Amino acid sequence: MGAALFYLLWAGHTGVAALVLAAILVAHYLPAKQRLTGAVVCWDKGRWALQNGSEAVEMHLQRAHCLSWLTFAQWRQADGTILRLWLLNGDSERDQLRRLRVRLRLERGV
């Protein structure tokens, strides 16, 4: 990525290089700001929950879509907070992703 930025600067495209650099910085900053990184979505006894460390918060599934390459789900917590999950095929272990997709399809018929 550094070589591409250097080439853009060398070719005189300083504006484009600045935009690319800003996009890179934002792309690295946003995941670090996600407070739910490492949290686990659980299905137990007919209920969805988000477990983050020792804390588990119950959630209600609002909608879900399963495509061959992408899984999307949206939940609402009791306090009204909306949580969205976007998973590409390589974002999780294959068996865990398969089980999540099956559960979402059974729950919402997606």
N, C-alpha and C positions, 0 to 999 in steps of 0.2 A: 504494500500500500504506500509505503514511503517512496518507492521508486516512481509510482504513478504520480504522486504529488510533486516530486522533483521534476518529472517530465513536463507536467502542466506549467509549473513555474518557469522552467527553461524555455518552453514554447511561447511564453508571454501571456498565458491564460491565468493571471493572478486571481481574477474574480471567481473563476471556476474552481481553482485550487482552494480558495478560501471557503467556498460552499462545501466542497468535499471534506475539508478538514473539519468544518462545523458539524457536518453529518456524522463523521467518525466519532467526534467527541460526544455528541448526543447519544449515539448508539452505544457507547461505552458507559455513559452516565446513567441512562434509564434502567438497565438491568440491576445496577448497584443500588438504585433507589427502591426497587421492588421489595416491599416488606414481606411478601409471601413467598419469596424464593425458598425452595426447600420444603414448602408445606405439602401435605398429602391430602388428596381428596379420598374420603372413605365412604363406603356403602355398608351399613350394618343394621340389621333388623328393620329393613324397610325405610331407613332414613339416610340422607346424605349429611356428611359432616366434613369440615375442614380442620385437619389436625396440624398444628404448628407447634412443635415441641411437645409439651405436656398439655397444652390447651386445645380443646376440641370445641368447635362452634357448629351448631346445627344449621343446615342450609336447605332451601327449597328450590328444586330445579324448575326454572322458568322455560327454557328452551334449549335445544341441542340439535346439532347437525353433524352427521358423519359422512364424509366423502372418502374416497379411496386413499387420499393423501393428506387429509386434514380432518381433525376432530375439534368441534367447537361446542362449548356448553356454557350456559349462564345460570347462575344461582343467585338467590336473594337471601341474605341473612335476616334474622329476626329484627335487627335494628334498622333494616332497610338498605343496608349496604349491598351493592350489586358486585358480584365477582364474575369475571369472564375467564375462561380457560381456552387457549388456542394451542393445540398440539399437532405438530407435523409428525409424520411416521417415525422419524429418527429421534424424536425428543424424549422418548421413554422406552423402557424395555418392551419388547414385542408382545409378550404374554400379558403384561399389565395393561398395555394399550388395548389389546384385544378384549380383555375383560371389561374395561371401562366402556368401550364401544358397544359391547353386548348389553351391558346394564343400561346405557343411555337409550339404546334402541327399544329395549323392553319397557322402559319407563315412558318414553315419549313417542315411540313408533317412528323414529327417524331413520 
